[in-house]
Amino acid sequence: MVYVRGVGVLVLMGLIMRRTEPQPDLPLERYRSYLLLLARAQLSRKFERKLDASDIVQQALLQAHEAQGQFRGNSPGELLAWLRRILANALCNALRDAQRAKRDAALERSLEASVENASCTLEAWLACEQPSPSAHAARAEQLLAVADALASLPEPQRDAIVLKHCQGLALEAVGEQLGRSPAAVASLLRRGLQNLRERLAGWESSHG
């Protein structure tokens, strides 16, 4: 066998081939509803008519697809964190374009923190709903399941839940955002959460 500085050529070729093997694509489409949930939590009424959360999420997923070779994590939670950073960047670009402003590093950091806070608020709510260790272990999967279920709710119910449990707003503040009374918001939340639990019943039974 021919050696190069003590390393067999066949061994060296094997190492090179292993390092250059293409990595499988990340299942990015699975995270669309989750990212859409976080994007909607960031867009104030001021920008709702100018910006479409679905378009922003699509752009974020395209960026993630192009950059997936840069992802170095190993867990679903790390992938979620990586996607949140990309979403924050896409939100910043969309807001900057809507305002015809220059790049704003402070805005970018603020949006990244806001997206993280929305996700943490949602996770804290889920932890209160299901505080068992098994639920904690499947938190990333649960977040995705909740996001999918929320996407299927009637828009008023979904918006009320997003504002209350992702943004952490009080009933009065949610009412101001939605143009409804606190009593009407409470009714939306009650019906929305009941519908959400029904949609999640199958997932909970299979992950209990």
N, C-alpha and C positions, 0 to 999 in steps of 0.2 A: 504494500500500500504506500502511496506517495503521501508524505507529510509536509505541511507548511507550518514551520515554527512549532512543531510538536502536535499539531492538530491534523487529524486525518482528513483528506479532501472530501471523502464521502460524508464524514461527520459534519464538516464545514458546510457542505452543500445542503445537508438536512436542516441545519440551523437556519440557513438563509431562506429555504423554502418555507419553513414554519413561520418565519417572521414576515414573509411577504404574502402569506395566504390571506385572501380577502375575508374580512369579518362579516358575519351575517348582519343584514339590515336590522336596525332597532324597530320594534313594533310601534312606531310613532302614532299611527292612526288611533291606536287604543287610547291615547291620551287627549284626543280632541275635546271631548265633553268636559274633561277636567280643566283644560286650559281655557275653554270658553267660559266656564263658570268663573274663573279668576279674572278673565278679561272684563266680563260684565260687571264685576264688583269694582273695577277701577274707573269705568267710564261714567262720568257724572252726566246729569241731564243736559248740561251745557254742550257736551260733545256727541250726545246720542244720535242727533240728526246728521252730524258730519262724519261720524266714524261708525263703522260696522264691526262689532266684536268678532263676527265670523271671519271677516276679511283679515283682521289682525292675527287671529289664530292660524289661519291658513298660511300667512306669511311667516309666522313663527315656526310652523311645522316644516315649511320649505327650508328655512334657515337651519333647523335641526337636522334635516335630511342631508343637507350639504356639509354640515359640520360633524356628522355623527362619528367620523373617524377620530375626532378630538375628545370624545367622551371616554373617561378613564374609570368610571365607577363600576361597581359590581352588583349593586342592589337596586331594587325598584325605587327605594327612597332617594338614592343618589341620582337616579334618572329623573325623578320628579323635580328635584332641586335644580338640576341642569336645565330642564325644560322651563322652569319658572324664570331662570335668568334670561333665557332666550326670549320668553314672552315679554318680560319687562323691557328688553331692548326693542322689540317690535312695537310695543305700546308707545315707548318714547319717540320712536321714529314717526309713528302715525300722528301723535299729538303735535310734534314739531312741524310736520308737513301741514297739518290743519291750521296751525297758527302762523305758518310761513316764517318760522323762527330758525335761528342757528342751533347747532348742536349744544345741548345743555347738560353737562356732566352731573350737575346737582339734581336736575329733573330725573336723569337716568337712575341715580342712586336712590332717589325718593320713590320712584316707581318700583324698583327692585325690592325695597324695604316694604312697600305697601302690598305687593304681590305676596311676599313671604308672610306678612302679617295676616292677610286674608286666608292663606292656607293654614297657618297656625291656629287661627280662630275657628276655622272649620274642623280641624283635627281635635281641638279642645272640646268642641261640641260633641263630636262623635265619641270621644273618650268618655264623656259624661253619659252618653246614651248607652254605650257598651264598654264598661271599664274592665272587662275580663282580660287576662293575659293573652288568651288566644285571639281576641279582637285586636289587641295591641300589635301582635305579631303580624296580623294581616292588614295593618292600617293602610298601606299603600293601595292594596286591592280594594279595600273598603272605600277609600276616597274615590277611586275610579267608578265603583259601582254606584255610589251616591251621585256623582256627577252625571252618569248616564241616566239615572232615575230622575234627577232634577230637570234634565233636558227634555224629558217627556211630559212634564207637568204643564198645565195651563200657564201662560205667561205671567198673569198677576200673582199667582201662588208662587211661582218660581222666583220672581223678582222680590217678593216679600221675604222669602227664606234667604235669598242671597244677601239682601241688605241687613237682615237681622243676625244671621249666623255666619256670614263671611266677613261682613264689615263691622259687625258687632254694634249696630245702631239700636237705640231705644225705639219703642213703638212710635213715639211722637215724631222722631226723626225719619223713620221709615214712612210714616204717613205724609210728611212733607215732601219726600222724594216721589211718592206715588200719587200725591194729590188725593189722599183718602184720610178719613178720621182714624184715630187710634183703635176705636172699636171695629172698624172695617178691616184694619190691618190685622187685628187679633183674630178675626174670623178667617181671613185669608191664610194666616199662619196655621190655624187649627186644621182647616181643610187640606192645606198643602202638606203638612206633616203627616196627616192621616194617609193621604194618597202616596206620599213618599214611603211610608212604612209598608204599605201594601205592595208597592213595586219592589221593595227590597226584601220582602219575605222569602222569596226563593233563594236569593243570594245568602241570606243569614242562615237558612236551614242547611245549605251545602257547605258553609264555612263555620258552623257552630262548633 
